[in-house]
Every structure is written in structure tokens, then in C-alpha cells.
Amino acid sequence: MQSKKIISRFFALDEEENARQIMVNWDKTSSQLPPLEKIEFIQDNFIRENAEKANISAPIIIQIIKQKKLLTKDAETLSFLWHCHQIINEGDNGREMAEAMPELENIPPESKGTFFILLAISGFPKAIVHWKDKGLPQNILLETYKDLNVWVEYYYREFNLIGIKKRALGWMQAHFNATLFKLGRLQFNVPRPFGNYLYILKDKKNNLRYLSAEGKKYNCNGLIDGVDDIWDEDGGWISTLKIDKNQITGNEINRKGYVEKNLTTFRLDDWKIILRPGDLVINIHIPAGEPLATDACRKSLSMANNFFAKYFSTKEHKAFVCYSWLLDSQLKGILKSDSNIIRFQKLGQIFPMSGTSDAIERIFGPHSTKDNIYSQTHQSSIQKTVAKFIDNGGILRNGGLIILRDIC
């Protein structure tokens, strides 16, 4: 089967670079395509067994198997599915390959999401071996793998169809490659360098101060300027950070998560820099599907400290960091102080972030925008208060949260 025919069938015109990446070994993999009954990952029992481990319900598994049979009746689709399975699961760059997958716009909508589910499920047996080789606990893998069901449920809410999005396939590779772990309520990445966001200072009495990194553009309120392409032409300013042998001077991030325009100087005889960009931190991810209870989050952080100390002792982290719409500092003026979101923000120090927030979609549901939320019935208290905030001209933002390891 010619690669040009497969490319024209499954890749859109603007996915040319993806096609080059995905189709590199097409001749080899397509020549190795086994008979239908010999392809293990599309057998009913394989799908059922591995979908159940992901906590996917029986009625949805039945639908996956039904759609699988429709997909694999077509010779080109079967060949391409086999090829994608091979390149994602047999190499060392599975996540990159998964993220380069086409959107499959030419596959019927009721089958497209199933294509990605089959690929996600197909990688689980290899993940078991990979985790075992690394000496990592299998119970954590099983708990982490259940994240697949979260994506299935989200897909159903958005499209009323069975499946997952392409980006979920790439996300699952981090689970399989043992770079993302679900430990209690929260998920955690392996330690990685902290981005250029802020510095943390501590004095001899263990008081903490937070300074913005240099060169950040803020508006007059101390939030990142230019979000949603709205710029503060009159009041915008750029942060400063200067360090010499005696002192550090910068723009302080206050407890509410806003950056002060006035500069503050700290003498290094009294204050020590305990975290700076480039230090190792662990990224937190907040999976959907469970309440964001503070006690559960604290327990997760404790579990993570113990887990990474045991299995990643050569990469000691200094802090945890999270980036999310939930960490918008403005929410403290919108939500009740005892809400789970605000309690979570108080676990550490919040700070401003750039980028467009997906809060509206998360709060009001799939396909919601700031222009159509007024036509919906607002049932929850967060929907009512956020709708009022937007109606008054407010712009929802992303935010960051940093939690020092030794105060978890």
C-alpha cells in the first residue's frame, strides 16, 4: 500500500510536517502487517481486559469493540492503525510520535476517537514491562493508567461519542514512559528545571519572600500584560531583578499573587536565595473527576515527597509547581474563601502566568465561550459568580502555584 495514498487519506493539508514524521518507516511496518486475527491489541479480549484496568465502564467497552470492528474492516485504516501502534510503542520517542499523529478528519466522527483509544490501550502491556524494569511499583502504574477513563468521560461530555482526543494519546505516553505518576489526588512529573518565573528568599526566622524574574511584562494591576491580546498601554511595566554580592533587588509578588511595581531590596546577609530558575522542581497536574479537597492534596504532596525520594533520589527537587486556570489570583475576589480552589491556592504562593485560560470551558462545559455563557442556565455557585465577573468586563487568567518541599 503506497504511503502517498495513506497520507492523502489520513492527513490534512496543513499536517504535512506531521506526515513526514509519522510515515518515515511506513514501508517496513506495512510489510510486517499480520493477519487481522494475529494483531493482539485489536482482539476483543485484549481491549476488554486493558480497558477494564483503566476503569472504563462495561457499556463503553462494548461500544469501543463495536467501533473497532468497523474501523478494521477497512484495509487502509487497519494498516495505518498497525503502523501507528508500531511507531508509538516500539521506539524511544513514543510521546513525540503520538503528538505528531494527524487529527484524522477523514475518519467518521463516531470512529475517530476509538482509533486513539485503541492506540492508548495498546501501549499498556509495554508500560508494565517498562515500569518493572525501572523497579517502580505496579500499583502506582495501575492508578495512573485510570487517567485514560477521565479522558474518555471528557470526550463523551464534549461530543456525545466514545473516544479520546489525539492530545490525550500523547498525554498517556507520559504515564507509560514513567515520567508522570498519580499519587493520591494529584499527578506529578519527574523532577525538571524550574522556568524563568520567580526567586524565593528566606530569612533566619524562616520568613519567605517571592520576587518576579526579570523582564516580565505586567499591567497596572500586577498581572501579566497582553493576555487575550489586551495591553495596558498607559500602566504597563517590565520587572527588574538585580543580584550582587550584597543584595538582591526586584519586584515582590505579594501574598495575593500580584506583582508590586515598586522595587524592594533584600540584604543577602539577612536573606538567602533558596529557589531560582533552573532549580529542580516537580510539576503538579490536577486530574478531573474528584473534589480538590485540601487534606487529599496535602496527602498527595507527602506521598510525592516519599515516592521521589525513594525512586528518584539522584534528582532531588526543591519545590512543587502547578500551572492552571484554578490558580488565577483574581479568583480570590470571585469565589468564597472556603472553596476548595481557594484552599488549594493557599497551599503555597500563587504567581501570575501568561496564556489564554481554559477556565470558561472547564466551568461552563465544552463549547462554552465568553460570548455564549449568558444563554446558558447557571446552576453552580461558581458558574454564577464567574459569569458576573465576565459580564463586568473581567478576563480570566492562568496562574502558577509554588510549594516548597520542606513545608509540604
C-alpha positions in Angstrom: 0.0 0.0 0.0 1.6 3.3 -1.1 2.4 5.9 1.6 1.1 8.7 -0.6 -2.3 7.1 -0.6 -2.3 6.8 3.2 -1.1 10.4 3.6 -3.9 11.8 1.4 -6.4 9.7 3.2 -5.5 10.4 6.8 -3.5 13.7 6.9 -4.9 17.2 6.3 -3.0 19.6 4.0 -1.7 21.6 7.0 -0.3 18.3 8.6 2.4 17.9 6.0 5.2 18.0 8.6 3.4 15.5 10.8 3.0 13.2 7.8 6.8 13.2 7.2 7.4 12.4 10.8 4.8 9.6 11.1 5.4 7.9 7.8 9.2 7.5 7.9 9.1 3.7 8.4 5.9 3.0 6.6 7.4 0.6 4.1 8.8 -1.5 6.9 5.8 -1.6 9.2 3.2 -2.0 6.4 5.1 -5.1 5.1 5.0 -6.6 8.6 1.2 -6.3 9.0 0.0 -9.6 10.4 -3.4 -11.2 9.6 -6.3 -9.5 11.5 -6.7 -12.3 14.0 -3.0 -12.1 14.9 -3.0 -8.4 15.8 -3.2 -8.7 19.6 -4.2 -5.2 20.6 -7.4 -5.2 18.5 -8.7 -8.5 19.8 -11.9 -8.2 21.9 -10.4 -9.9 25.0 -7.3 -7.6 24.9 -9.5 -4.5 24.6 -11.8 -5.6 27.3 -9.1 -6.6 29.8 -7.0 -3.4 29.4 -9.9 -1.1 29.2 -11.2 -2.5 32.5 -7.8 -1.8 34.1 -8.3 1.8 33.1 -11.6 1.9 34.9 -13.6 2.2 31.7 -17.2 1.0 32.2 -18.6 -2.1 30.5 -21.1 -0.3 28.3 -18.4 2.0 26.9 -16.1 -1.0 26.3 -18.8 -2.7 24.3 -19.0 0.5 22.1 -15.2 0.6 21.7 -15.3 -3.0 20.4 -18.2 -2.2 18.1 -16.4 0.8 16.6 -13.1 -1.2 16.4 -14.8 -3.8 14.2 -16.0 -1.0 11.8 -12.5 0.6 11.7 -10.6 -2.6 11.0 -12.9 -3.7 8.1 -11.2 -1.1 6.0 -7.8 -2.3 4.8 -6.2 1.2 4.7 -7.4 2.1 8.2 -6.2 -1.2 9.6 -2.8 -0.8 8.0 -2.4 2.8 9.4 -3.6 1.7 12.8 -1.0 -1.1 12.9 1.7 1.4 11.7 0.8 3.9 14.4 0.9 1.2 17.1 4.3 0.2 16.0 5.9 3.6 15.8 4.4 4.7 19.2 5.2 1.6 21.1 8.3 0.1 19.6 10.7 3.2 19.7 12.0 5.5 22.4 10.1 8.6 21.2 6.5 7.3 21.6 5.2 10.6 23.0 6.7 12.7 20.2 5.1 10.3 17.7 1.8 10.3 19.5 1.7 14.1 19.5 2.5 14.2 15.7 -0.5 12.0 14.9 -3.0 13.5 12.4 -6.4 14.7 13.6 -8.0 12.1 11.4 -10.6 14.4 10.0 -11.5 12.0 7.2 -12.4 9.2 9.6 -16.1 9.2 10.7 -16.6 11.2 13.9 -18.1 8.1 15.7 -14.9 6.1 15.0 -12.1 8.7 15.2 -11.9 8.8 19.0 -11.9 5.0 19.1 -8.8 5.0 16.9 -6.9 6.9 19.6 -8.3 4.8 22.4 -7.1 1.6 20.7 -3.6 3.1 20.4 -3.6 4.2 24.1 -4.7 0.8 25.3 -2.2 -1.0 23.0 0.7 0.6 25.0 -0.3 -0.6 28.4 1.5 -4.1 28.3 4.7 -2.4 27.3 4.3 0.1 30.2 4.0 -2.8 32.7 7.4 -4.1 31.5 9.0 -0.7 31.4 7.9 0.2 35.0 9.0 -3.3 36.2 12.5 -2.7 34.6 12.7 0.6 36.5 11.7 -1.0 39.7 8.6 1.2 40.0 5.5 -0.1 41.9 2.9 -1.6 39.7 0.0 -0.3 41.9 1.1 3.2 41.0 1.0 2.4 37.3 -2.5 1.0 37.6 -3.7 4.0 39.5 -2.0 6.3 36.9 -3.5 4.4 34.0 -7.0 5.1 35.2 -6.4 8.6 33.9 -7.5 7.2 30.5 -11.0 7.0 31.7 -11.0 10.6 32.7 -10.2 11.5 29.0 -12.9 9.1 27.8 -15.5 10.7 30.0 -14.5 14.2 28.9 -14.7 13.2 25.3 -18.2 11.9 25.8 -19.3 15.1 27.5 -17.9 17.2 24.6 -19.0 15.1 21.6 -21.5 12.6 23.0 -19.3 9.9 21.4 -16.9 7.2 22.6 -13.2 8.1 22.3 -10.4 10.3 23.4 -8.7 13.3 21.7 -5.4 13.0 20.0 -3.7 15.1 22.7 -4.9 12.5 25.3 -2.9 9.9 23.4 0.3 11.9 23.8 -0.6 12.5 27.5 -0.9 8.8 28.2 2.6 8.2 26.8 4.0 10.2 29.8 2.2 7.6 32.1 3.6 4.7 30.1 7.2 6.1 30.0 7.2 6.6 33.8 7.5 10.4 33.7 4.1 11.1 35.2 2.6 9.5 38.3 -0.7 9.7 40.1 -0.1 9.7 43.8 -3.4 10.1 45.6 -5.4 13.1 44.4 -2.7 14.7 42.2 -0.4 13.7 39.4 3.3 14.6 39.4 6.0 14.8 36.7 9.6 13.7 37.3 11.8 16.5 38.5 12.7 19.1 35.9 14.3 22.6 35.9 12.1 25.4 37.1 11.2 28.0 34.5 12.1 31.7 34.5 9.2 32.8 36.8 10.5 33.8 40.2 13.0 33.7 43.0 12.3 32.7 46.6 14.1 34.2 49.6 14.2 33.0 53.2 15.5 34.8 56.3 16.8 33.3 59.6 13.3 33.3 61.1 12.0 31.3 58.1 10.0 34.1 56.6 9.6 33.8 52.9 9.6 36.4 50.1 9.0 36.0 46.4 10.5 38.1 43.6 9.5 38.1 40.0 12.1 37.1 37.4 13.5 39.9 35.2 11.9 41.1 32.0 8.3 40.1 32.7 5.6 42.5 31.3 2.9 43.4 33.8 -0.2 45.6 33.7 -1.0 48.2 36.3 -2.6 45.6 38.5 0.5 43.4 38.7 -0.8 40.7 36.3 0.8 39.5 33.1 0.1 42.1 30.4 -1.2 41.2 26.9 -3.4 38.2 27.9 -6.1 37.7 25.3 -4.2 40.5 23.4 -5.3 43.2 25.8 -2.5 45.5 26.6 -2.2 48.2 29.3 -0.7 50.9 27.1 -0.6 53.5 29.9 0.1 51.5 33.1 2.1 48.5 31.8 5.7 48.0 33.1 8.6 45.5 33.0 10.0 43.7 36.0 13.6 44.2 37.3 15.8 41.7 39.1 19.3 42.6 40.1 21.7 40.5 42.2 25.1 41.4 43.5 27.3 40.0 46.3 25.5 42.0 49.0 21.8 42.3 48.0 19.0 41.4 45.6 16.5 43.9 44.3 13.3 43.1 42.5 9.5 43.3 42.2 7.9 41.4 45.1 5.0 39.1 44.5 2.5 39.7 47.3 0.5 37.1 49.2 -2.5 37.7 46.9 -0.5 36.7 43.9 0.0 40.2 42.3 3.4 41.7 41.5 4.3 45.0 43.1 5.7 47.7 40.7 7.8 49.3 43.5 11.2 47.7 43.9 12.3 46.0 47.1 15.8 45.3 48.2 16.9 42.5 50.5 20.4 42.2 52.0 21.9 38.8 51.4 23.3 38.9 55.0 19.8 38.5 56.2 18.1 36.7 53.3 19.1 33.6 51.4 18.0 32.7 47.9 16.5 29.2 48.3 15.0 28.8 44.9 15.7 30.3 41.5 15.0 29.5 37.8 16.8 26.3 36.8 16.5 24.5 40.2 14.8 21.1 40.1 11.0 21.2 40.8 8.2 18.7 40.3 5.2 19.8 38.2 1.8 19.1 39.6 -1.2 18.2 37.4 -4.8 18.2 38.7 -6.8 15.4 37.1 -10.5 16.0 36.8 -13.1 13.7 38.4 -12.5 14.2 42.1 -13.1 17.1 44.6 -10.0 19.2 45.1 -10.1 18.6 48.9 -7.2 20.2 50.8 -6.5 17.3 53.0 -6.3 14.9 50.0 -3.9 17.3 48.2 -1.7 17.6 51.3 -1.6 13.8 51.5 -0.6 13.6 47.8 2.2 16.0 48.3 3.5 13.9 51.2 3.2 10.8 49.1 5.1 12.5 46.3 8.0 13.6 48.6 8.4 10.0 49.8 8.0 8.5 46.3 10.5 10.7 44.6 13.0 10.4 47.5 12.9 6.7 47.1 12.8 6.3 43.3 14.5 9.5 42.1 16.9 10.2 44.8 19.6 11.5 42.4 17.2 14.3 41.2 16.3 16.0 44.5 13.5 18.6 44.0 13.3 21.8 45.9 9.6 22.5 45.3 6.4 21.6 43.6 4.9 23.9 41.0 1.5 23.9 39.3 0.2 25.9 36.3 -3.6 26.1 35.9 -6.7 28.3 35.4 -7.5 27.3 39.0 -4.6 29.4 40.2 -5.8 32.8 38.8 -5.2 35.2 41.6 -8.5 37.0 40.7 -10.5 34.0 41.9 -9.8 35.1 45.5 -12.1 38.0 44.8 -14.7 35.9 43.0 -15.1 32.7 45.0 -15.8 32.1 48.7 -12.7 31.9 50.9 -13.6 28.4 52.0 -13.9 27.0 48.4 -11.6 24.1 47.5 -10.0 26.2 44.8 -9.0 29.0 47.2 -7.8 26.5 49.8 -5.6 24.9 47.2 -4.1 28.2 46.2 -3.2 28.8 49.9 -1.0 25.6 50.0 1.8 27.8 48.6 2.5 31.1 46.8 0.5 31.9 43.6 2.0 34.0 40.9 0.8 35.4 37.5 1.1 33.4 34.3 0.7 34.3 30.6 -1.5 32.4 28.1 -5.2 32.1 27.5 -7.1 30.4 30.3 -9.5 27.5 29.6 -11.5 28.3 32.7 -14.7 29.1 30.8 -14.7 25.6 29.1 -13.9 24.0 32.5 -16.5 25.9 34.4 -19.4 26.1 31.9 -18.7 23.0 29.8 -17.5 22.0 26.4 -18.0 24.5 23.5 -18.6 27.4 26.0 -17.1 30.8 25.3 -17.4 34.2 27.0 -19.9 35.2 24.3 -22.4 32.3 24.8 -22.3 31.7 28.6 -25.2 34.1 29.0 -27.5 31.9 27.0 -26.9 29.0 29.5 -28.6 28.3 32.8 -26.1 28.8 35.5 -26.6 26.2 38.1 -23.5 26.1 40.4 -22.3 29.0 42.5 -19.0 29.2 40.6 -20.9 29.5 37.3 -23.0 32.3 38.7 -20.1 34.3 40.2 -17.8 33.8 37.2 -20.5 34.8 34.8 -21.0 38.0 36.7 -17.2 38.7 36.7 -17.1 38.3 32.9 -20.2 40.3 32.4 -18.4 43.2 34.3 -15.5 43.0 31.9 -13.3 40.6 33.8 -10.7 38.4 32.0 -9.9 35.0 33.4 -6.3 34.1 33.5 -3.8 31.3 34.2 -1.8 31.3 37.3 1.1 29.4 39.0 1.5 27.9 42.4 4.8 27.1 44.0 5.0 25.0 47.2 8.4 24.5 48.8 9.3 20.8 49.5 10.1 21.4 53.2 6.8 23.0 54.0 4.6 20.3 52.5 
